[in-house]
Amino acid sequence: MRRRAQVIAAGAAAVLLASGAGASASDATLQRAVSSGLDRALSAEASAQSGDPTAVQDAYDAARDLQEAVRGAYPVSRSCAPLFRGATALAGALVREQEGFDRPSPSMRTSARGKVATLREEVSRASSVCGGGGRASATPRVPMRPASGEAFFGSIVSRGPAGSVRGRILVAGRPWKDLALKNRTLTFRATGQYRSYDFTIEFLDDGGQVVGRAEALDAWLLPESGRVARPAAREDRALAAQLDVIARRTPGTVSIWTQNLQRGTFAGANAGAKFPAASTVKLGVLAGAIKRLGASPETSPLYYDLKAIANWSSNLAANRIVKRLGSGCATARDQLANEGLRMLGAVSSTYTGCYIVGTELQPSMPAAPATSSPPLNTQRYTTAQDLGRMMFSLQAAAVPTPGARRETGLSTKQARQIIGLLLSSQQTGENRSLLAAGAPAGTPIAQKNGWLGSARLSAAIAYAGTGPVIVTIAQYSGGGVSLASAQRLGSDVMSAAR
């Protein structure tokens, strides 16, 4: 999302250089956003230096409010372009400072705080010259499929505005292909590595002038073989026996669920055992929020928070969405998140209120027998089989299969956007994949991890060349579960299941 903000700011600067004379109402919007939101954000930032979780959450919320208010002013006039750029950068630094508390990353926090001090001066200087410096203008934006953040299987479609005769396709800002339009519609099929791309389509008139633009940032190209979701109709007994061996030789309590969506088979080991869910039940927040945000969640002021949940499991972002769209942090059970869990077919998972800011690993607990459920130190729990149900529901809605929208409440686009977000999971620190080592190199894996001092979990769809495979694992040990231990388990299970 940070890259998207940079693209928006850069695009604004380019547009503003070509602005004509006259005043811009957006200038006043920008000035109001800065004057009303900056003092609040800076005051909250100062209070958050104590590290108090509530203060950090308040500072994150204030910084995000400022960030979205500034973005809402685009496009602004040429004279206000420096203020737009400076305020965008300052709000982003304030957000990252609080994210540094939550990850936790002292270096990230220190770096962001240093930028805040510098950018405050820049914003102060820019505020004095903003206003009355030219009319804002922007090239009309038109929709395209896929949308930003969406997973797709190769097909790209967009319809240009009146006067469009050709479409120029750019990938990561570089011209790639120039195509004639049919009824102002551009259609083509993307091929290449299965990864995320930034697509831009510029619609041109007879004179070669750009009359419209469509954009999809972080759109995830998946193999055509991934467009399948056969229900689990029969057990793969040979695989189940293999998984049981893996579970028994792994330290602590282990739970496994696998599902081959091409063959319609399943296998598991201790799959119904309840585990502390950690962050895996944030899948419910993603589903519940995207449904409520409607047809174009990528345009919502909460989209950054959705990305932060999926990318690195942000507690700050999950709490912000719960407060904006759900029951709020004062409730014992959040309505939005639990609605999302039920939409995805979960029957044994709970989401009990907001998360405590800060991802420091929680204390360990006593050991438990290897084939039972571990002791629960939280009312927030799930099972490997439940996580598998949720991943299957997303895939079924994304394909889509008959009845999937009725069952999940999600449109094809909404389900694909959740999968796209999960494909963008940041492979750093404690959030590194537990499963990737067991998959062929380059396999796209949509995954949601969760971790506590005594437990690690992962739920994933691996888009292998032979078809998609769901793998979910959970490992508990009273002495603690290391990332390396969980990755060995995940690698063994993925290798067996694919």
Secondary structure, DSSP 8 states (H G I E B T S, - for coil): -HHHHHHHHHHHHHHHHT-BSS--HHHHHHHHHHHHHHHHHHHHHHHHTT--HHHHHHHHHHHHHHHHHHHTT-S--GGGHHHHHHHHHHHHHHHHHHHHHHTT-HHHHHHHHHHHHHHHHHHHHHHTT-SSS-B-----B--EES-TT-EESSEEEEE--TT--EEEEEETTEEEEEEE-BTTEEEEE--SSSSEEEEEEEEE-TTS-EEEEEEEEEEEE--GGG-------EE-HHHHHHHHHHHHHSSSEEEEEEEETTTTEEEEESTT--EE-TTTTHHHHHHHHHHHHTT-GGGSTTHHHHHHHHHH--HHHHHHHHHHHSS-TTSSS-HHHHHHHHHTT-SS----S---S------------TTS----SSS-EE-HHHHHHHHHHHHHHHTT-TTHHHHH---HHHHHHHHHHHHT---SGGGS-SSGGGS-TT--EEEEEEE-SSEEEEEEEEEETTEEEEEEEEEE-TT---HHHHHHHHHHHHHHH-
